Amino acid sequence: MNVIGPYLKAVTDVWNGLTHDDKFTKDTALRGDWHKKFLRRERERVNDWYKINFQGFYEQPEYSRFLRDNFIRLFVLAGVERLITIRQSTEILRQRYLYAPTNLGAINALRSDGRLLGSFRGNFFHLLHTSAVQYLAVRHAEGDFLRYFILSLGLEAVTYPLETIKTLLHANVGRQFRGAYDALTQTFLREPSIGRLWRGLEFKLGHCTFYGLHLWAVSNDSWTSVLTLPLLLLSYPLLVLKTHSQIANTPLAGETSNLEFILQRITSGRGIRSLYAGAIPYTLLNTVFLWYLPSIFSEKKKTRVLDEIADQYEVPKQTGRYL
């Protein structure tokens, strides 16, 4: 009577399950041919990457993918977004005398406000605003740039209060606000008007217009990109004015919201350079994470991206379906 066999059989089954590919054995003529196994897995890898990009170009984007594609920017680098806001608002903050008016000074202000956790202050409203403007615009544009441009401007205007709350929490270096509700309460006590939440919208829409022009030029490989890029860089002061308009006449700054006064305050310190405060981290952040968006609106760029993936493995290029 074999009393050892049944126990060894279980061990053998586990070992075979770890070392043998039954599906591969069934699909290939030569048992254990590692060359075919490698090529099959290589094709699966290329096909999966092709499929992901194909779906991103031609199918309705899912919100889960939007979060996955923007995970690094929206979560890992959330502190950079707050650093930019602090840098833009340095000239009128009550705490401006505690930190140098430089990017390093903004980093020190960020470190003093909770270090790691302080980087995520206000990030929830930034996530909501970005999702509403970028995800919904791309989803409903269906590859049409003009529709995307109009939708993004409209969504920007509708959801702008989220941007205002985010800015107030980002600039809350001295902990004047305990949270979003406290920020709104103290702000409305000084200026009891619902329009307060849309303060600075005209500056944001102005910058978005220049951004849209440059995005169109890049998407279509137009020569006008040599003109739209400098215009986009020159429009950065509009974002600084937007931030100052949102913070002015609040406990963070305590200054009047008059545009002339804001410009005087900004330029009284270091001159016109103050209008470009935070431009370097802002440019780096957006340059790194905006490479994929132009391809959505250009058939030529879509084909180029998919062909580059297909060239990694010698397979027929098929338009309209996966490899």
Solvent accessible surface area in square Angstrom, and as a share of the most:
residue,aa,sasa,rsa
1,M,223,1.00
2,N,108,0.55
3,V,91,0.52
4,I,108,0.55
5,G,23,0.22
6,P,89,0.56
7,Y,163,0.62
8,L,104,0.52
9,K,119,0.50
10,A,58,0.45
11,V,100,0.57
12,T,62,0.36
13,D,71,0.37
14,V,98,0.56
15,W,159,0.56
16,N,59,0.30
17,G,60,0.57
18,L,141,0.70
19,T,64,0.37
20,H,101,0.45
21,D,32,0.17
22,D,114,0.59
23,K,126,0.53
24,F,6,0.02
25,T,40,0.23
26,K,173,0.73
27,D,82,0.43
28,T,25,0.14
29,A,94,0.73
30,L,105,0.52
31,R,190,0.69
32,G,58,0.56
33,D,30,0.16
34,W,166,0.58
35,H,100,0.45
36,K,81,0.34
37,K,47,0.20
38,F,119,0.49
39,L,88,0.44
40,R,54,0.20
41,R,129,0.47
42,E,43,0.19
43,R,97,0.35
44,E,79,0.35
45,R,122,0.44
46,V,3,0.02
47,N,36,0.19
48,D,78,0.40
49,W,123,0.43
50,Y,8,0.03
51,K,77,0.32
52,I,69,0.35
53,N,5,0.02
54,F,17,0.07
55,Q,59,0.26
56,G,16,0.15
57,F,13,0.05
58,Y,93,0.35
59,E,78,0.35
60,Q,90,0.40
61,P,32,0.20
62,E,115,0.51
63,Y,83,0.31
64,S,65,0.42
65,R,34,0.12
66,F,26,0.11
67,L,49,0.24
68,R,148,0.54
69,D,80,0.41
70,N,39,0.20
71,F,107,0.45
72,I,92,0.47
73,R,40,0.15
74,L,2,0.01
75,F,59,0.24
76,V,91,0.52
77,L,57,0.28
78,A,2,0.01
79,G,13,0.12
80,V,43,0.25
81,E,20,0.09
82,R,0,0.00
83,L,20,0.10
84,I,8,0.04
85,T,8,0.05
86,I,6,0.03
87,R,12,0.05
88,Q,9,0.04
89,S,0,0.00
90,T,13,0.07
91,E,21,0.09
92,I,2,0.01
93,L,9,0.04
94,R,122,0.45
95,Q,43,0.19
96,R,47,0.17
97,Y,175,0.67
98,L,122,0.61
99,Y,54,0.21
100,A,56,0.44
101,P,52,0.33
102,T,64,0.37
103,N,52,0.27
104,L,121,0.60
105,G,2,0.02
106,A,3,0.02
107,I,70,0.35
108,N,60,0.31
109,A,2,0.01
110,L,19,0.09
111,R,128,0.47
112,S,72,0.46
113,D,3,0.02
114,G,36,0.34
115,R,158,0.58
116,L,131,0.65
117,L,142,0.70
118,G,0,0.00
119,S,18,0.12
120,F,84,0.35
121,R,68,0.25
122,G,9,0.09
123,N,12,0.06
124,F,126,0.52
125,F,36,0.15
126,H,17,0.08
127,L,29,0.14
128,L,67,0.34
129,H,10,0.05
130,T,26,0.15
131,S,12,0.08
132,A,16,0.12
133,V,8,0.05
134,Q,54,0.24
135,Y,26,0.10
136,L,62,0.31
137,A,0,0.00
138,V,26,0.15
139,R,77,0.28
140,H,98,0.44
141,A,0,0.00
142,E,121,0.54
143,G,32,0.30
144,D,65,0.34
145,F,33,0.14
146,L,117,0.58
147,R,108,0.40
148,Y,6,0.02
149,F,40,0.17
150,I,106,0.54
151,L,56,0.28
152,S,15,0.09
153,L,42,0.21
154,G,37,0.36
155,L,37,0.18
156,E,5,0.02
157,A,30,0.23
158,V,109,0.62
159,T,22,0.13
160,Y,0,0.00
161,P,20,0.13
162,L,44,0.22
163,E,8,0.03
164,T,1,0.01
165,I,17,0.09
166,K,15,0.06
167,T,0,0.00
168,L,1,0.00
169,L,12,0.06
170,H,2,0.01
171,A,1,0.01
172,N,2,0.01
173,V,12,0.07
174,G,34,0.32
175,R,131,0.48
176,Q,48,0.21
177,F,5,0.02
178,R,215,0.78
179,G,27,0.26
180,A,26,0.20
181,Y,182,0.69
182,D,18,0.09
183,A,0,0.00
184,L,42,0.21
185,T,54,0.32
186,Q,46,0.20
187,T,3,0.02
188,F,55,0.23
189,L,143,0.71
190,R,105,0.38
191,E,34,0.15
192,P,117,0.74
193,S,53,0.34
194,I,123,0.62
195,G,39,0.37
196,R,2,0.01
197,L,20,0.10
198,W,92,0.32
199,R,55,0.20
200,G,1,0.01
201,L,30,0.15
202,E,109,0.49
203,F,24,0.10
204,K,26,0.11
205,L,50,0.25
206,G,22,0.21
207,H,9,0.04
208,C,25,0.15
209,T,52,0.30
210,F,66,0.27
211,Y,46,0.18
212,G,4,0.03
213,L,87,0.43
214,H,31,0.14
215,L,9,0.05
216,W,109,0.38
217,A,0,0.00
218,V,49,0.28
219,S,1,0.00
220,N,78,0.40
221,D,75,0.39
222,S,23,0.15
223,W,179,0.63
224,T,34,0.19
225,S,31,0.20
226,V,102,0.58
227,L,100,0.50
228,T,15,0.09
229,L,82,0.41
230,P,59,0.37
231,L,78,0.39
232,L,29,0.14
233,L,88,0.44
234,L,116,0.58
235,S,7,0.04
236,Y,9,0.03
237,P,19,0.12
238,L,44,0.22
239,L,10,0.05
240,V,1,0.00
241,L,17,0.09
242,K,11,0.04
243,T,0,0.00
244,H,0,0.00
245,S,6,0.04
246,Q,0,0.00
247,I,0,0.00
248,A,1,0.00
249,N,39,0.20
250,T,0,0.00
251,P,16,0.10
252,L,2,0.01
253,A,4,0.03
254,G,30,0.29
255,E,32,0.14
256,T,61,0.36
257,S,38,0.24
258,N,82,0.42
259,L,81,0.40
260,E,133,0.59
261,F,66,0.28
262,I,4,0.02
263,L,66,0.33
264,Q,119,0.53
265,R,64,0.23
266,I,0,0.00
267,T,50,0.29
268,S,80,0.51
269,G,55,0.53
270,R,70,0.25
271,G,29,0.28
272,I,113,0.57
273,R,152,0.55
274,S,1,0.01
275,L,18,0.09
276,Y,79,0.30
277,A,3,0.03
278,G,4,0.04
279,A,21,0.16
280,I,117,0.59
281,P,20,0.12
282,Y,52,0.20
283,T,54,0.31
284,L,113,0.56
285,L,10,0.05
286,N,24,0.12
287,T,95,0.55
288,V,90,0.52
289,F,53,0.22
290,L,50,0.25
291,W,164,0.58
292,Y,46,0.18
293,L,20,0.10
294,P,12,0.08
295,S,9,0.06
296,I,18,0.09
297,F,24,0.10
298,S,12,0.07
299,E,108,0.49
300,K,131,0.56
301,K,25,0.11
302,K,10,0.04
303,T,70,0.41
304,R,104,0.38
305,V,33,0.19
306,L,13,0.06
307,D,42,0.22
308,E,104,0.47
309,I,7,0.04
310,A,2,0.01
311,D,95,0.49
312,Q,95,0.42
313,Y,45,0.17
314,E,174,0.78
315,V,17,0.10
316,P,95,0.60
317,K,112,0.47
318,Q,47,0.21
319,T,133,0.77
320,G,56,0.53
321,R,150,0.55
322,Y,66,0.25
323,L,30,0.15
